[in-house]
Protein backbone atom coordinates (compact mmCIF):
# COMPACT_ATOMS: atom_id res chain seq x y z
CA UNK A 1 0.00 0.00 0.00
CA UNK A 2 1.53 3.34 -1.08
CA UNK A 3 2.30 5.82 1.67
CA UNK A 4 0.41 9.13 1.10
CA UNK A 5 2.61 12.13 0.77
CA UNK A 6 1.66 15.63 1.84
CA UNK A 7 1.71 18.16 -0.98
CA UNK A 8 4.50 20.61 -0.70
CA UNK A 9 3.91 24.27 -1.43
CA UNK A 10 6.36 25.76 -3.84
CA UNK A 11 8.74 28.13 -2.15
CA UNK A 12 9.16 31.53 -3.72
CA UNK A 13 12.71 32.53 -4.26
CA UNK A 14 13.86 35.46 -2.11
CA UNK A 15 13.71 38.82 -3.76
CA UNK A 16 17.05 40.21 -4.71
CA UNK A 17 18.14 43.11 -2.57
CA UNK A 18 17.96 46.44 -4.32
CA UNK A 19 21.01 48.55 -4.42
CA UNK A 20 21.08 51.91 -2.71
CA UNK A 21 20.89 53.66 -6.06
CA UNK A 22 17.75 51.78 -7.13
CA UNK A 23 16.05 52.36 -3.75
CA UNK A 24 16.80 56.05 -4.08
CA UNK A 25 15.42 56.11 -7.64
CA UNK A 26 12.24 54.27 -6.62
CA UNK A 27 11.23 56.56 -3.78
CA UNK A 28 14.09 57.52 -1.58
CA UNK A 29 14.46 60.86 -3.28
CA UNK A 30 11.00 61.80 -1.99
CA UNK A 31 12.20 61.58 1.60
CA UNK A 32 15.26 63.66 0.76
CA UNK A 33 13.06 66.29 -0.91
CA UNK A 34 10.72 66.32 2.11
CA UNK A 35 13.61 66.83 4.51
CA UNK A 36 15.03 69.63 2.35
CA UNK A 37 11.61 71.33 2.21
CA UNK A 38 11.23 71.09 6.00
CA UNK A 39 14.68 72.56 6.58
CA UNK A 40 13.99 75.36 4.08
CA UNK A 41 10.69 76.19 5.81
CA UNK A 42 11.82 75.87 9.42
CA UNK A 43 15.23 77.57 9.27
CA UNK A 44 13.85 81.17 9.14
CA UNK A 45 11.61 80.40 12.12
CA UNK A 46 14.47 78.89 14.11
CA UNK A 47 16.73 81.82 13.21
CA UNK A 48 14.07 84.36 14.24
CA UNK A 49 13.44 82.50 17.49
CA UNK A 50 17.18 82.48 18.21
CA UNK A 51 17.38 86.23 17.51
CA UNK A 52 14.44 86.87 19.85
CA UNK A 53 16.36 85.17 22.67
CA UNK A 54 19.64 86.96 21.94
CA UNK A 55 20.76 89.83 24.13
CA UNK A 56 22.66 91.61 21.34
CA UNK A 57 19.53 93.08 19.75
CA UNK A 58 20.86 92.57 16.22
CA UNK A 59 20.56 89.88 13.59
CA UNK A 60 24.30 89.66 13.00
CA UNK A 61 24.86 88.50 16.55
CA UNK A 62 22.50 85.56 15.98
CA UNK A 63 24.64 83.72 13.44
CA UNK A 64 25.48 81.23 16.16
CA UNK A 65 22.04 79.90 17.01
CA UNK A 66 21.09 80.03 20.68
CA UNK A 67 24.58 81.13 21.73
CA UNK A 68 23.04 83.18 24.54
CA UNK A 69 19.48 82.85 25.81
CA UNK A 70 17.58 85.58 27.61
CA UNK A 71 13.97 86.67 27.91
CA UNK A 72 14.77 90.39 28.03
CA UNK A 73 13.43 91.03 24.53
CA UNK A 74 10.03 89.58 25.41
CA UNK A 75 9.94 91.52 28.67
CA UNK A 76 10.78 94.79 26.90
CA UNK A 77 8.21 94.04 24.21
CA UNK A 78 5.35 93.58 26.65
CA UNK A 79 6.30 96.37 29.06
CA UNK A 80 7.17 99.26 26.72
CA UNK A 81 4.55 102.01 27.25
CA UNK A 82 5.53 103.85 24.05
CA UNK A 83 4.96 100.73 21.95
CA UNK A 84 1.84 99.01 23.30
CA UNK A 85 2.28 95.58 21.76
CA UNK A 86 -0.76 94.03 23.44
CA UNK A 87 -2.94 96.87 22.11
CA UNK A 88 -1.60 96.26 18.61
CA UNK A 89 -2.26 92.57 19.06
CA UNK A 90 -5.86 93.25 20.01
CA UNK A 91 -6.29 95.62 17.07
CA UNK A 92 -4.99 92.98 14.66
CA UNK A 93 -7.33 90.35 16.08
CA UNK A 94 -10.30 92.71 15.83
CA UNK A 95 -9.53 93.68 12.24
CA UNK A 96 -8.73 90.12 11.14
CA UNK A 97 -11.72 88.45 12.78
CA UNK A 98 -14.10 91.15 11.49
CA UNK A 99 -12.66 90.84 7.99
CA UNK A 100 -12.88 87.04 8.03
CA UNK A 101 -16.49 86.99 9.22
CA UNK A 102 -17.56 89.74 6.82
CA UNK A 103 -15.78 88.10 3.89
CA UNK A 104 -17.46 84.76 4.55
CA UNK A 105 -20.94 86.29 4.87
CA UNK A 106 -20.65 88.59 1.85
CA UNK A 107 -18.84 86.10 -0.37
CA UNK A 108 -21.20 83.25 0.44
CA UNK A 109 -24.27 85.38 -0.27
CA UNK A 110 -22.86 86.57 -3.61
CA UNK A 111 -21.74 83.08 -4.62
CA UNK A 112 -25.15 81.63 -3.74
CA UNK A 113 -26.90 84.27 -5.85
CA UNK A 114 -24.65 83.66 -8.88
CA UNK A 115 -24.94 79.89 -8.52
CA UNK A 116 -28.66 79.47 -7.91
CA UNK A 117 -30.42 82.46 -9.47
CA UNK A 118 -30.72 83.32 -13.15
CA UNK A 119 -30.96 87.04 -13.78
CA UNK A 120 -29.94 89.61 -16.35
CA UNK A 121 -26.25 90.50 -16.44
CA UNK A 122 -25.34 87.44 -14.40
CA UNK A 123 -22.52 86.46 -16.75
CA UNK A 124 -21.47 90.09 -17.02
CA UNK A 125 -21.25 90.35 -13.24
CA UNK A 126 -19.05 87.26 -13.02
CA UNK A 127 -16.85 88.58 -15.80
CA UNK A 128 -16.58 91.97 -14.09
CA UNK A 129 -15.44 90.32 -10.85
CA UNK A 130 -12.83 88.38 -12.78
CA UNK A 131 -11.52 91.43 -14.65
CA UNK A 132 -11.33 93.56 -11.50
CA UNK A 133 -9.11 90.95 -9.82
CA UNK A 134 -6.59 91.20 -12.68
CA UNK A 135 -5.52 94.68 -11.54
CA UNK A 136 -3.14 94.79 -8.57
CA UNK A 137 -4.42 96.40 -5.41
CA UNK A 138 -1.40 98.69 -5.44
CA UNK A 139 -3.09 100.77 -8.15
CA UNK A 140 -5.95 101.65 -5.80
CA UNK A 141 -3.91 102.94 -2.85
CA UNK A 142 -4.22 106.62 -3.80
CA UNK A 143 -7.92 106.24 -4.55
CA UNK A 144 -8.50 104.44 -1.24
CA UNK A 145 -6.72 107.20 0.69
CA UNK A 146 -8.72 109.97 -1.00
CA UNK A 147 -11.98 108.06 -0.56
CA UNK A 148 -11.41 107.46 3.15
CA UNK A 149 -10.29 111.07 3.59
CA UNK A 150 -13.59 112.27 2.11
CA UNK A 151 -15.62 109.77 4.16
CA UNK A 152 -13.90 110.79 7.40
CA UNK A 153 -15.35 114.29 7.09
CA UNK A 154 -18.89 112.85 7.13
CA UNK A 155 -18.55 109.49 8.94
CA UNK A 156 -15.33 109.50 10.99
CA UNK A 157 -15.98 105.93 12.12
CA UNK A 158 -15.39 104.68 8.55
CA UNK A 159 -12.72 107.17 7.51
CA UNK A 160 -8.99 107.49 7.96
CA UNK A 161 -7.44 106.34 11.24
CA UNK A 162 -10.37 103.97 11.81
CA UNK A 163 -10.22 100.23 12.30
CA UNK A 164 -13.68 99.84 10.79
CA UNK A 165 -12.53 101.82 7.76
CA UNK A 166 -9.63 99.40 7.36
CA UNK A 167 -12.03 96.46 7.65
CA UNK A 168 -14.24 98.00 4.95
CA UNK A 169 -11.23 98.32 2.63
CA UNK A 170 -10.29 94.68 3.20
CA UNK A 171 -13.86 93.53 2.56
CA UNK A 172 -14.04 95.40 -0.73
CA UNK A 173 -10.75 93.98 -1.95
CA UNK A 174 -11.50 90.37 -1.02
CA UNK A 175 -15.03 90.10 -2.42
CA UNK A 176 -14.14 89.28 -6.03
CA UNK A 177 -11.66 86.43 -5.59
CA UNK A 178 -13.55 84.82 -2.72
CA UNK A 179 -16.84 84.98 -4.60
CA UNK A 180 -15.27 83.10 -7.50
CA UNK A 181 -13.75 80.56 -5.12
CA UNK A 182 -17.10 79.94 -3.42
CA UNK A 183 -19.02 79.99 -6.70
CA UNK A 184 -17.28 76.85 -7.93
CA UNK A 185 -17.98 75.08 -4.64
CA UNK A 186 -21.66 76.08 -4.60
CA UNK A 187 -22.06 74.59 -8.08
CA UNK A 188 -21.13 71.16 -6.69
CA UNK A 189 -24.26 71.15 -4.51
CA UNK A 190 -27.14 69.52 -6.49
CA UNK A 191 -30.06 71.81 -7.24
CA UNK A 192 -32.37 68.91 -6.44
CA UNK A 193 -31.91 69.71 -2.77
CA UNK A 194 -33.18 73.25 -3.32
CA UNK A 195 -36.16 72.04 -5.34
CA UNK A 196 -37.10 69.41 -2.75
CA UNK A 197 -36.94 72.02 0.00
CA UNK A 198 -39.06 74.43 -2.02
CA UNK A 199 -41.70 71.73 -2.47
CA UNK A 200 -41.76 71.35 1.32
CA UNK A 201 -42.43 75.08 1.65
CA UNK A 202 -38.96 76.32 2.56
CA UNK A 203 -38.02 79.86 1.60
CA UNK A 204 -34.77 80.87 -0.07
CA UNK A 205 -33.48 82.14 3.27
CA UNK A 206 -34.25 78.84 4.99
CA UNK A 207 -32.60 76.87 2.19
CA UNK A 208 -29.54 79.10 2.31
CA UNK A 209 -28.99 79.15 6.08
CA UNK A 210 -30.11 75.63 7.08
CA UNK A 211 -29.21 73.50 4.05
CA UNK A 212 -26.62 75.07 1.76
CA UNK A 213 -24.25 76.67 4.26
CA UNK A 214 -23.72 73.47 6.31
CA UNK A 215 -22.87 71.62 3.08
CA UNK A 216 -20.27 74.19 2.03
CA UNK A 217 -18.57 74.45 5.42
CA UNK A 218 -15.09 73.53 4.05
CA UNK A 219 -14.97 76.43 1.59
CA UNK A 220 -16.33 78.83 4.22
CA UNK A 221 -13.55 77.81 6.59
CA UNK A 222 -10.89 78.16 3.89
CA UNK A 223 -12.08 81.61 2.80
CA UNK A 224 -12.31 82.79 6.39
CA UNK A 225 -8.84 81.49 7.17
CA UNK A 226 -7.27 83.06 4.08
CA UNK A 227 -8.94 86.38 4.84
CA UNK A 228 -7.79 86.24 8.45
CA UNK A 229 -4.17 85.56 7.49
CA UNK A 230 -4.12 88.18 4.72
CA UNK A 231 -5.50 90.96 6.94
CA UNK A 232 -3.46 89.87 9.98
CA UNK A 233 -0.17 90.19 8.08
CA UNK A 234 -0.99 93.17 5.84
CA UNK A 235 1.24 96.20 6.20
CA UNK A 236 0.75 98.64 3.31
CA UNK A 237 -2.98 99.28 3.60
CA UNK A 238 -2.83 99.40 7.39
CA UNK A 239 0.04 101.88 7.20
CA UNK A 240 -2.01 104.12 4.88
CA UNK A 241 -5.27 104.00 6.84
CA UNK A 242 -4.09 103.93 10.47
CA UNK A 243 -2.25 106.99 11.79
CA UNK A 244 -2.71 106.80 15.57
CA UNK A 245 -0.15 104.53 17.34
CA UNK A 246 -2.92 103.29 19.63
CA UNK A 247 -4.79 101.94 16.58
CA UNK A 248 -1.84 100.29 14.82
CA UNK A 249 -2.02 96.67 13.84
CA UNK A 250 0.85 94.30 14.57
CA UNK A 251 2.53 94.71 11.19
CA UNK A 252 2.55 98.50 11.43
CA UNK A 253 3.49 98.51 15.10
CA UNK A 254 6.40 96.10 14.76
CA UNK A 255 7.80 98.22 11.96
CA UNK A 256 8.39 100.99 14.49
CA UNK A 257 11.11 98.89 16.15
CA UNK A 258 13.24 98.79 12.98
CA UNK A 259 12.21 101.97 11.15
CA UNK A 260 14.71 104.28 12.90
CA UNK A 261 18.10 104.32 11.21
CA UNK A 262 20.93 103.18 13.51
CA UNK A 263 18.29 102.49 16.17
CA UNK A 264 16.91 99.15 15.04
CA UNK A 265 16.03 96.69 17.74
CA UNK A 266 15.83 93.38 15.91
CA UNK A 267 15.66 91.36 19.10
CA UNK A 268 12.37 92.93 20.18
CA UNK A 269 11.13 92.86 16.58
CA UNK A 270 11.71 89.11 16.24
CA UNK A 271 10.16 88.50 19.66
CA UNK A 272 7.03 90.29 18.50
CA UNK A 273 7.04 88.37 15.22
CA UNK A 274 7.26 85.04 17.04
CA UNK A 275 4.31 85.92 19.26
CA UNK A 276 2.36 87.22 16.27
CA UNK A 277 2.71 83.85 14.52
CA UNK A 278 0.88 82.01 17.31
CA UNK A 279 -2.72 82.83 16.21
CA UNK A 280 -2.03 81.77 12.62
CA UNK A 281 -0.42 78.49 13.70
CA UNK A 282 -3.30 77.71 16.07
CA UNK A 283 -5.79 78.50 13.31
CA UNK A 284 -4.04 76.10 10.93
CA UNK A 285 -3.97 73.34 13.54
CA UNK A 286 -7.68 73.59 14.27
CA UNK A 287 -8.86 74.00 10.65
CA UNK A 288 -6.38 71.85 8.73
CA UNK A 289 -8.94 69.10 8.03
CA UNK A 290 -11.00 71.58 6.00
CA UNK A 291 -8.15 73.04 3.95
CA UNK A 292 -7.68 70.39 1.25
CA UNK A 293 -11.38 69.65 0.76
CA UNK A 294 -12.22 73.35 0.72
CA UNK A 295 -9.61 74.27 -1.88
CA UNK A 296 -10.23 71.31 -4.22
CA UNK A 297 -13.94 70.70 -3.76
CA UNK A 298 -15.00 73.34 -6.30
CA UNK A 299 -12.44 72.42 -8.93
CA UNK A 300 -14.69 69.78 -10.55
CA UNK A 301 -18.42 70.18 -10.84
CA UNK A 302 -20.12 67.10 -9.45
ZIMORA-V369767 format. One record per residue. N is the residue number from 1. PSI is psi in radians with two decimals (* if undefined). OMEGA is omega in radians with two decimals (* if undefined). D_FIRST is the distance of its C-alpha to the first C-alpha in Angstrom with 1 decimal. Layout:
BEGIN
N/PSI/OMEGA/D_FIRST + N/PSI/OMEGA/D_FIRST
END
This chain:
BEGIN
1/2.20/-3.09/0.0 + 2/2.50/3.13/3.8 + 3/2.13/-3.14/6.5 + 4/2.43/3.12/9.2 + 5/2.48/3.11/12.4 + 6/2.34/3.14/15.8 + 7/2.41/3.13/18.3 + 8/2.36/3.10/21.1 + 9/2.37/-3.13/24.6 + 10/2.37/3.13/26.8 + 11/2.30/3.11/29.5 + 12/2.38/3.14/33.0 + 13/2.53/3.14/35.2 + 14/2.48/3.13/38.1 + 15/2.41/3.10/41.3 + 16/2.45/3.13/43.9 + 17/2.34/3.12/46.8 + 18/2.52/3.07/50.0 + 19/2.87/-3.13/53.1 + 20/-0.61/3.13/56.1 + 21/-0.70/3.14/57.9 + 22/-0.66/3.07/55.2 + 23/-0.68/3.12/54.9 + 24/-0.68/-3.13/58.7 + 25/-0.57/-3.11/58.7 + 26/-0.57/-3.10/56.0 + 27/-0.12/-3.13/57.8 + 28/-0.49/-3.14/59.2 + 29/-0.45/3.13/62.6 + 30/-0.72/3.12/62.8 + 31/-0.70/3.12/62.8 + 32/-0.72/3.11/65.5 + 33/-0.65/3.12/67.6 + 34/-0.73/3.12/67.2 + 35/-0.75/3.12/68.3 + 36/-0.70/3.12/71.3 + 37/-0.71/3.13/72.3 + 38/-0.74/3.12/72.2 + 39/-0.75/-3.14/74.3 + 40/-0.63/-3.11/76.8 + 41/-0.60/-3.03/77.2 + 42/-0.41/-3.07/77.4 + 43/-0.80/3.10/79.6 + 44/-0.63/3.13/82.8 + 45/-0.76/3.13/82.1 + 46/-0.71/3.14/81.4 + 47/-0.74/3.12/84.6 + 48/-0.69/3.11/86.7 + 49/-0.67/3.08/85.4 + 50/-0.71/3.12/86.2 + 51/-0.58/3.13/89.7 + 52/-0.39/3.12/90.3 + 53/0.01/-3.12/89.6 + 54/2.51/-3.14/91.8 + 55/-0.16/-3.07/95.3 + 56/-0.51/-3.13/96.7 + 57/0.21/3.12/97.1 + 58/2.78/3.12/96.3 + 59/-0.51/-3.12/93.2 + 60/-0.52/3.13/93.8 + 61/0.00/-3.10/93.4 + 62/0.24/3.14/89.9 + 63/-0.57/3.01/88.3 + 64/1.84/-3.00/86.7 + 65/2.30/3.05/84.6 + 66/0.66/3.08/85.3 + 67/-0.65/3.03/87.5 + 68/2.42/-3.04/89.7 + 69/2.20/3.09/88.9 + 70/2.66/3.11/91.6 + 71/0.30/-3.08/92.1 + 72/-0.64/-3.13/95.8 + 73/-0.72/3.12/95.2 + 74/-0.66/3.10/93.6 + 75/-0.77/3.10/96.4 + 76/-0.62/-3.13/99.1 + 77/-0.73/-3.04/97.5 + 78/-0.17/-3.07/97.4 + 79/0.08/-3.11/100.9 + 80/1.99/-3.12/103.0 + 81/-0.46/3.13/105.7 + 82/-0.34/3.11/106.7 + 83/1.45/-3.05/103.2 + 84/1.56/-3.06/101.7 + 85/-0.75/-3.12/98.0 + 86/-0.61/3.07/96.9 + 87/-0.75/3.08/99.4 + 88/-0.67/3.12/98.1 + 89/-0.80/3.10/94.5 + 90/-0.69/3.09/95.6 + 91/-0.74/3.14/97.3 + 92/-0.73/3.11/94.3 + 93/-0.72/3.13/92.1 + 94/-0.83/-3.12/94.6 + 95/-0.76/-3.08/95.0 + 96/-0.78/3.14/91.2 + 97/-0.75/3.11/90.1 + 98/-0.73/3.12/92.9 + 99/-0.74/-3.13/92.1 + 100/-0.81/-3.13/88.4 + 101/-0.79/3.13/89.0 + 102/-0.69/3.12/91.7 + 103/-0.74/3.13/89.6 + 104/-0.81/-3.11/86.7 + 105/-0.83/-3.11/88.9 + 106/-0.77/-3.14/91.0 + 107/-0.71/3.12/88.1 + 108/-0.72/3.11/85.9 + 109/-0.75/3.13/88.8 + 110/-0.73/3.14/89.6 + 111/-0.67/3.10/86.0 + 112/-0.71/3.13/85.5 + 113/-0.78/3.14/88.7 + 114/-0.53/-3.09/87.7 + 115/-0.61/-3.00/84.1 + 116/-0.53/-3.06/84.9 + 117/2.62/3.05/88.4 + 118/1.98/-3.08/89.8 + 119/2.92/-3.13/93.4 + 120/2.49/-3.14/95.9 + 121/0.38/3.10/95.7 + 122/-0.86/3.11/92.2 + 123/-0.65/3.10/90.9 + 124/-0.65/3.09/94.2 + 125/-0.74/3.09/93.8 + 126/-0.72/3.12/90.3 + 127/-0.66/3.12/91.5 + 128/-0.72/3.09/94.5 + 129/-0.67/3.14/92.3 + 130/-0.74/-3.11/90.2 + 131/-0.68/-3.13/93.3 + 132/-0.64/-3.12/94.9 + 133/-0.24/3.13/91.9 + 134/-0.39/-3.13/92.3 + 135/2.31/-3.14/95.5 + 136/2.57/-3.13/95.2 + 137/-0.34/3.12/96.7 + 138/-0.53/-3.13/98.8 + 139/-0.34/-3.05/101.1 + 140/0.06/-3.05/102.0 + 141/-0.78/-3.14/103.1 + 142/-0.75/3.13/106.8 + 143/-0.68/3.12/106.6 + 144/-0.74/3.13/104.8 + 145/-0.81/-3.14/107.4 + 146/-0.66/3.13/110.3 + 147/-0.82/3.13/108.7 + 148/-0.58/3.09/108.1 + 149/-0.70/3.11/111.6 + 150/-0.66/-3.13/113.1 + 151/-0.60/-3.10/111.0 + 152/-0.40/3.11/111.9 + 153/-0.38/-3.13/115.5 + 154/-0.86/3.13/114.6 + 155/1.54/-3.09/111.4 + 156/-0.42/-3.11/111.1 + 157/-0.49/-3.10/107.8 + 158/0.18/-3.08/106.2 + 159/-2.70/3.11/108.2 + 160/2.67/3.11/108.2 + 161/0.63/-3.14/107.2 + 162/2.32/3.10/105.2 + 163/-0.64/3.09/101.5 + 164/-0.61/3.05/101.3 + 165/-0.69/3.09/102.9 + 166/-0.69/3.09/100.1 + 167/-0.72/3.12/97.5 + 168/-0.67/3.10/99.2 + 169/-0.77/3.11/99.0 + 170/-0.73/-3.12/95.3 + 171/-0.72/3.12/94.6 + 172/-0.62/-3.12/96.4 + 173/-0.45/-3.06/94.6 + 174/-0.13/-3.01/91.1 + 175/-0.74/-3.03/91.4 + 176/-0.96/-3.09/90.6 + 177/-0.72/-3.11/87.4 + 178/-0.57/3.07/85.9 + 179/-0.74/3.10/86.8 + 180/-0.70/-3.14/84.8 + 181/-0.74/3.12/81.9 + 182/-0.57/-3.11/81.8 + 183/-0.78/3.11/82.5 + 184/-0.60/3.13/79.2 + 185/-0.69/3.13/77.3 + 186/-0.55/3.14/79.2 + 187/-0.32/3.11/78.2 + 188/-0.21/3.10/74.5 + 189/2.12/-3.10/75.3 + 190/2.44/3.09/74.9 + 191/-0.24/3.10/78.2 + 192/-0.56/3.10/76.4 + 193/-0.73/3.11/76.7 + 194/-0.76/-3.11/80.5 + 195/-0.69/3.11/80.8 + 196/-0.68/3.11/78.7 + 197/-0.63/3.10/80.9 + 198/-0.64/3.09/84.1 + 199/-0.51/3.10/83.0 + 200/0.01/3.08/82.7 + 201/0.22/3.14/86.2 + 202/2.49/3.09/85.7 + 203/3.00/3.12/88.5 + 204/-0.64/3.12/88.0 + 205/-0.72/3.12/88.8 + 206/-0.71/3.11/86.1 + 207/-0.76/-3.08/83.5 + 208/-0.84/-3.01/84.5 + 209/-0.62/-3.01/84.5 + 210/-0.31/-3.10/81.7 + 211/-0.89/-3.00/79.2 + 212/-0.86/-3.07/79.7 + 213/-0.73/3.07/80.5 + 214/-0.51/-3.13/77.5 + 215/-0.38/-3.12/75.2 + 216/0.46/-3.14/76.9 + 217/-0.72/-3.13/76.9 + 218/-0.76/-3.10/75.2 + 219/-0.54/3.08/77.9 + 220/-0.73/3.13/80.6 + 221/-0.75/-3.12/79.3 + 222/-0.80/-3.14/79.0 + 223/-0.75/3.10/82.5 + 224/-0.70/-3.14/83.9 + 225/-0.77/3.12/82.3 + 226/-0.69/3.11/83.5 + 227/-0.69/3.12/87.0 + 228/-0.83/-3.10/87.0 + 229/-0.74/-3.11/86.0 + 230/-0.78/-3.14/88.4 + 231/-0.51/-3.13/91.4 + 232/-0.57/-3.08/90.5 + 233/0.03/-3.10/90.6 + 234/2.47/3.14/93.4 + 235/-0.80/-2.97/96.4 + 236/-0.91/-3.12/98.7 + 237/-0.71/3.12/99.4 + 238/-0.64/3.11/99.7 + 239/-0.60/-3.14/102.1 + 240/-0.73/-3.01/104.3 + 241/-0.77/-3.02/104.4 + 242/2.26/-3.09/104.5 + 243/-0.33/3.13/107.7 + 244/2.21/3.13/108.0 + 245/-0.48/3.13/106.0 + 246/-0.27/-3.13/105.2 + 247/0.09/3.13/103.4 + 248/2.61/2.91/101.4 + 249/3.09/-3.06/97.7 + 250/-0.75/-3.10/95.4 + 251/-0.76/3.14/95.4 + 252/-0.70/-3.13/99.2 + 253/-0.75/-3.14/99.7 + 254/-0.47/3.12/97.4 + 255/-0.45/-3.13/99.3 + 256/-0.42/-3.13/102.4 + 257/-0.35/-3.07/100.8 + 258/0.17/-3.09/100.5 + 259/-0.29/-3.11/103.3 + 260/2.15/-3.13/106.1 + 261/2.37/-3.10/106.5 + 262/0.19/3.10/106.1 + 263/0.42/-3.12/105.4 + 264/2.43/3.08/101.7 + 265/1.47/-3.06/99.6 + 266/-0.42/3.11/96.0 + 267/-0.84/3.11/94.6 + 268/-0.64/3.12/95.9 + 269/-0.85/-3.14/95.0 + 270/-0.58/3.06/91.3 + 271/-0.76/3.08/91.2 + 272/-0.63/3.12/92.4 + 273/-0.68/3.11/90.0 + 274/-0.79/3.12/87.0 + 275/-0.59/-3.13/88.2 + 276/-0.40/-3.14/88.8 + 277/-0.25/-3.06/85.1 + 278/-0.84/-3.14/83.8 + 279/-0.67/-3.14/84.4 + 280/-0.74/3.12/82.8 + 281/-0.78/3.13/79.7 + 282/-0.69/3.12/79.4 + 283/-0.74/3.10/79.8 + 284/-0.73/-3.10/77.0 + 285/-0.66/-3.10/74.7 + 286/-0.48/-3.02/75.4 + 287/0.20/-3.03/75.3 + 288/-0.47/-3.12/72.7 + 289/-0.25/3.10/70.1 + 290/-0.24/-2.94/72.7 + 291/-0.92/-3.06/73.6 + 292/-0.83/-3.12/70.8 + 293/-0.57/-3.14/70.6 + 294/-0.63/-3.11/74.4 + 295/-0.52/-3.06/74.9 + 296/-0.21/-3.05/72.2 + 297/-0.53/-3.12/72.2 + 298/0.11/-3.10/75.1 + 299/-0.58/-3.13/74.0 + 300/2.27/3.14/72.1 + 301/2.14/-3.11/73.4 + 302/*/*/70.7
END
